[in-house]
């Protein structure tokens, strides 16, 4: 399995386009996308998702207590290179997943974090920042939006449809 890349799965629970991380897969890109679709769409947990190779996720240091990560990010200069879009994520609460806050234009990931500080630093404590080059992301395409409509026919995957609780009660009644 070590020959496959690791991918981050990001999911939007509503059409608001606010993506948060959901997990990781170790597979080729398209397989990771299909498995993520099957896993995170079982119970209408998201309406869109995307997958990005973990190596393409640039992560800041993680701060402690009430220290905002933007206060400790180093200032970096633009490399005067071609600017690209970067998706920015904030970790606002320890133990939760980073949440998409917006897009910035920058020449590299470090510069994207500086631009994110200028644009998204509201004064609230942010423990960690992720920057992901938009071009590195495998998005749900408009043609694939139809696969969300297959959800109702997959009720057999919903744990609520299994009658384990009833069987346990019957067993306990018989064993008295």
C-alpha atoms as a printed R data frame, in Angstrom:
    type eleno elety resid chain resno       x       y       z
1   ATOM     1    CA   UNK     A     1   0.000   0.000   0.000
2   ATOM     2    CA   UNK     A     2   2.933   2.365   0.433
3   ATOM     3    CA   UNK     A     3   2.997   3.020  -3.323
4   ATOM     4    CA   UNK     A     4  -0.342   4.890  -3.139
5   ATOM     5    CA   UNK     A     5  -0.606   8.518  -2.134
6   ATOM     6    CA   UNK     A     6  -2.577   9.763   0.865
7   ATOM     7    CA   UNK     A     7  -5.516  12.056   0.137
8   ATOM     8    CA   UNK     A     8  -7.488  14.475   2.273
9   ATOM     9    CA   UNK     A     9 -11.247  14.372   1.777
10  ATOM    10    CA   UNK     A    10 -13.141  17.645   2.161
11  ATOM    11    CA   UNK     A    11 -16.896  17.744   2.289
12  ATOM    12    CA   UNK     A    12 -19.550  20.464   2.014
13  ATOM    13    CA   UNK     A    13 -22.679  19.583   4.010
14  ATOM    14    CA   UNK     A    14 -24.799  22.232   2.269
15  ATOM    15    CA   UNK     A    15 -24.715  24.119  -0.988
16  ATOM    16    CA   UNK     A    16 -23.034  26.996   0.888
17  ATOM    17    CA   UNK     A    17 -19.650  25.694  -0.317
18  ATOM    18    CA   UNK     A    18 -18.168  25.564   3.189
19  ATOM    19    CA   UNK     A    19 -15.885  22.552   3.068
20  ATOM    20    CA   UNK     A    20 -14.358  20.840   6.077
21  ATOM    21    CA   UNK     A    21 -12.043  17.871   6.304
22  ATOM    22    CA   UNK     A    22 -13.571  14.444   6.776
23  ATOM    23    CA   UNK     A    23 -10.726  11.967   6.631
24  ATOM    24    CA   UNK     A    24  -7.909  10.420   4.653
25  ATOM    25    CA   UNK     A    25  -7.616   7.672   2.061
26  ATOM    26    CA   UNK     A    26  -4.584   5.844   0.736
27  ATOM    27    CA   UNK     A    27  -5.452   5.080  -2.895
28  ATOM    28    CA   UNK     A    28  -4.966   6.502  -6.370
29  ATOM    29    CA   UNK     A    29  -6.783   9.837  -6.794
30  ATOM    30    CA   UNK     A    30  -9.902   8.625  -8.599
31  ATOM    31    CA   UNK     A    31 -10.297   5.645  -6.253
32  ATOM    32    CA   UNK     A    32  -9.975   7.948  -3.229
33  ATOM    33    CA   UNK     A    33 -12.665  10.180  -4.736
34  ATOM    34    CA   UNK     A    34 -15.065   7.270  -5.346
35  ATOM    35    CA   UNK     A    35 -14.493   5.806  -1.870
36  ATOM    36    CA   UNK     A    36 -15.011   9.212  -0.289
37  ATOM    37    CA   UNK     A    37 -18.243   9.621  -2.225
38  ATOM    38    CA   UNK     A    38 -19.467   6.244  -1.026
39  ATOM    39    CA   UNK     A    39 -18.440   6.892   2.577
40  ATOM    40    CA   UNK     A    40 -19.532  10.477   3.096
41  ATOM    41    CA   UNK     A    41 -22.739  10.496   1.092
42  ATOM    42    CA   UNK     A    42 -24.504   7.567   2.724
43  ATOM    43    CA   UNK     A    43 -26.716   9.633   4.954
44  ATOM    44    CA   UNK     A    44 -26.764  12.993   3.192
45  ATOM    45    CA   UNK     A    45 -23.701  14.145   5.112
46  ATOM    46    CA   UNK     A    46 -22.549  16.258   2.172
47  ATOM    47    CA   UNK     A    47 -23.719  17.645  -1.141
48  ATOM    48    CA   UNK     A    48 -20.275  18.097  -2.685
49  ATOM    49    CA   UNK     A    49 -16.784  16.898  -1.935
50  ATOM    50    CA   UNK     A    50 -13.265  17.150  -3.137
51  ATOM    51    CA   UNK     A    51 -10.050  15.280  -2.687
52  ATOM    52    CA   UNK     A    52  -6.493  16.566  -2.557
53  ATOM    53    CA   UNK     A    53  -3.206  14.733  -2.098
54  ATOM    54    CA   UNK     A    54  -1.948  15.261   1.453
55  ATOM    55    CA   UNK     A    55   1.471  16.349   0.154
56  ATOM    56    CA   UNK     A    56  -0.279  19.318  -1.490
57  ATOM    57    CA   UNK     A    57  -1.786  20.580   1.767
58  ATOM    58    CA   UNK     A    58   0.484  23.198   3.313
59  ATOM    59    CA   UNK     A    59  -0.036  23.437   7.061
60  ATOM    60    CA   UNK     A    60   1.050  26.137   9.497
61  ATOM    61    CA   UNK     A    61   2.281  25.466  13.005
62  ATOM    62    CA   UNK     A    62  -0.405  24.778  15.599
63  ATOM    63    CA   UNK     A    63  -0.741  27.296  18.415
64  ATOM    64    CA   UNK     A    64  -1.798  26.658  22.015
65  ATOM    65    CA   UNK     A    65  -4.103  28.404  24.451
66  ATOM    66    CA   UNK     A    66  -5.464  31.679  23.140
67  ATOM    67    CA   UNK     A    67  -2.634  32.421  20.726
68  ATOM    68    CA   UNK     A    68  -3.746  33.169  17.173
69  ATOM    69    CA   UNK     A    69  -1.596  31.408  14.569
70  ATOM    70    CA   UNK     A    70  -1.666  34.566  12.457
71  ATOM    71    CA   UNK     A    71   0.303  36.319  15.219
72  ATOM    72    CA   UNK     A    72   3.192  33.870  14.796
73  ATOM    73    CA   UNK     A    73   3.208  33.370  11.030
74  ATOM    74    CA   UNK     A    74   6.430  34.697   9.535
75  ATOM    75    CA   UNK     A    75   6.179  37.504   7.009
76  ATOM    76    CA   UNK     A    76   7.276  36.339   3.581
77  ATOM    77    CA   UNK     A    77   7.754  38.224   0.378
78  ATOM    78    CA   UNK     A    78   6.067  37.288  -2.846
79  ATOM    79    CA   UNK     A    79   8.437  35.519  -5.204
80  ATOM    80    CA   UNK     A    80   7.242  37.717  -8.054
81  ATOM    81    CA   UNK     A    81   6.112  34.522  -9.700
82  ATOM    82    CA   UNK     A    82   2.792  33.797 -11.261
83  ATOM    83    CA   UNK     A    83   0.013  34.054  -8.710
84  ATOM    84    CA   UNK     A    84  -2.401  31.157  -8.332
85  ATOM    85    CA   UNK     A    85  -5.536  30.515  -6.302
86  ATOM    86    CA   UNK     A    86  -5.168  28.891  -2.880
87  ATOM    87    CA   UNK     A    87  -8.022  27.597  -0.751
88  ATOM    88    CA   UNK     A    88  -7.614  28.603   2.907
89  ATOM    89    CA   UNK     A    89  -8.817  26.606   5.920
90  ATOM    90    CA   UNK     A    90  -8.947  27.559   9.593
91  ATOM    91    CA   UNK     A    91  -8.833  25.312  12.629
92  ATOM    92    CA   UNK     A    92 -11.023  27.327  14.993
93  ATOM    93    CA   UNK     A    93 -11.480  24.758  17.747
94  ATOM    94    CA   UNK     A    94  -9.102  22.062  18.905
95  ATOM    95    CA   UNK     A    95 -10.441  18.595  18.153
96  ATOM    96    CA   UNK     A    96 -12.538  19.808  15.205
97  ATOM    97    CA   UNK     A    97 -11.755  19.794  11.497
98  ATOM    98    CA   UNK     A    98 -10.359  22.754   9.595
99  ATOM    99    CA   UNK     A    99 -13.091  24.706   7.790
100 ATOM   100    CA   UNK     A   100 -12.831  26.485   4.440
101 ATOM   101    CA   UNK     A   101 -12.842  30.275   4.863
102 ATOM   102    CA   UNK     A   102 -12.072  31.454   1.350
103 ATOM   103    CA   UNK     A   103  -9.656  31.777  -1.539
104 ATOM   104    CA   UNK     A   104  -6.603  33.987  -1.976
105 ATOM   105    CA   UNK     A   105  -4.229  34.687  -4.845
106 ATOM   106    CA   UNK     A   106  -0.555  34.105  -4.065
107 ATOM   107    CA   UNK     A   107   2.728  32.962  -5.606
108 ATOM   108    CA   UNK     A   108   3.197  30.076  -3.131
109 ATOM   109    CA   UNK     A   109   1.666  28.525  -0.025
110 ATOM   110    CA   UNK     A   110   3.637  30.634   2.487
111 ATOM   111    CA   UNK     A   111   2.581  33.806   0.713
112 ATOM   112    CA   UNK     A   112  -1.006  32.470   0.602
113 ATOM   113    CA   UNK     A   113  -0.982  32.248   4.400
114 ATOM   114    CA   UNK     A   114   0.210  35.866   4.645
115 ATOM   115    CA   UNK     A   115  -2.563  36.924   2.278
116 ATOM   116    CA   UNK     A   116  -5.026  34.891   4.371
117 ATOM   117    CA   UNK     A   117  -3.867  36.772   7.463
118 ATOM   118    CA   UNK     A   118  -4.593  40.070   5.705
119 ATOM   119    CA   UNK     A   119  -7.983  38.923   4.477
120 ATOM   120    CA   UNK     A   120  -9.414  36.420   6.997
121 ATOM   121    CA   UNK     A   121  -7.887  37.360  10.370
122 ATOM   122    CA   UNK     A   122 -10.977  38.592  12.204
123 ATOM   123    CA   UNK     A   123  -9.326  38.605  15.624
124 ATOM   124    CA   UNK     A   124 -10.876  35.258  16.635
125 ATOM   125    CA   UNK     A   125  -8.348  32.639  17.717
126 ATOM   126    CA   UNK     A   126  -7.249  30.478  14.794
127 ATOM   127    CA   UNK     A   127  -5.085  27.548  15.916
128 ATOM   128    CA   UNK     A   128  -3.908  26.385  12.495
129 ATOM   129    CA   UNK     A   129  -4.099  27.420   8.823
130 ATOM   130    CA   UNK     A   130  -4.096  25.197   5.757
131 ATOM   131    CA   UNK     A   131  -3.341  26.454   2.247
132 ATOM   132    CA   UNK     A   132  -4.190  24.235  -0.735
133 ATOM   133    CA   UNK     A   133  -3.450  25.214  -4.338
134 ATOM   134    CA   UNK     A   134  -6.834  25.163  -6.069
135 ATOM   135    CA   UNK     A   135  -5.307  23.454  -9.121
136 ATOM   136    CA   UNK     A   136  -4.296  20.456  -6.976
137 ATOM   137    CA   UNK     A   137  -7.868  19.676  -5.930
138 ATOM   138    CA   UNK     A   138 -10.089  16.992  -7.492
139 ATOM   139    CA   UNK     A   139 -13.495  18.696  -7.285
140 ATOM   140    CA   UNK     A   140 -16.930  17.218  -7.833
141 ATOM   141    CA   UNK     A   141 -17.669  18.188 -11.429
142 ATOM   142    CA   UNK     A   142 -21.078  19.469 -12.539
143 ATOM   143    CA   UNK     A   143 -21.566  16.215 -14.491
144 ATOM   144    CA   UNK     A   144 -21.063  14.230 -11.267
145 ATOM   145    CA   UNK     A   145 -23.713  16.090  -9.279
146 ATOM   146    CA   UNK     A   146 -26.171  13.362 -10.267
147 ATOM   147    CA   UNK     A   147 -24.483  10.858  -8.005
148 ATOM   148    CA   UNK     A   148 -25.954  12.589  -4.957
149 ATOM   149    CA   UNK     A   149 -29.387  11.475  -6.159
150 ATOM   150    CA   UNK     A   150 -28.462   7.794  -5.665
151 ATOM   151    CA   UNK     A   151 -28.568   8.195  -1.893
152 ATOM   152    CA   UNK     A   152 -32.198   7.216  -1.180
153 ATOM   153    CA   UNK     A   153 -31.698   3.770  -2.705
154 ATOM   154    CA   UNK     A   154 -28.846   2.983  -0.314
155 ATOM   155    CA   UNK     A   155 -30.891   2.677   2.884
156 ATOM   156    CA   UNK     A   156 -29.418  -0.762   3.503
157 ATOM   157    CA   UNK     A   157 -26.207   1.000   4.529
158 ATOM   158    CA   UNK     A   158 -27.894   3.005   7.251
159 ATOM   159    CA   UNK     A   159 -27.258   1.442  10.656
160 ATOM   160    CA   UNK     A   160 -30.751   2.523  11.746
161 ATOM   161    CA   UNK     A   161 -32.237  -0.101   9.418
162 ATOM   162    CA   UNK     A   162 -30.604  -2.960  11.301
163 ATOM   163    CA   UNK     A   163 -32.654  -4.475  14.087
164 ATOM   164    CA   UNK     A   164 -29.755  -5.329  16.380
165 ATOM   165    CA   UNK     A   165 -31.354  -3.566  19.332
166 ATOM   166    CA   UNK     A   166 -34.548  -5.599  18.982
167 ATOM   167    CA   UNK     A   167 -32.593  -8.856  18.744
168 ATOM   168    CA   UNK     A   168 -30.579  -7.950  21.827
169 ATOM   169    CA   UNK     A   169 -33.756  -7.259  23.807
170 ATOM   170    CA   UNK     A   170 -35.218 -10.615  22.694
171 ATOM   171    CA   UNK     A   171 -32.032 -12.415  23.724
172 ATOM   172    CA   UNK     A   172 -31.982 -10.751  27.132
173 ATOM   173    CA   UNK     A   173 -35.650 -11.605  27.704
174 ATOM   174    CA   UNK     A   174 -35.046 -15.266  26.833
175 ATOM   175    CA   UNK     A   175 -31.984 -15.515  29.087
176 ATOM   176    CA   UNK     A   176 -33.872 -14.397  32.237
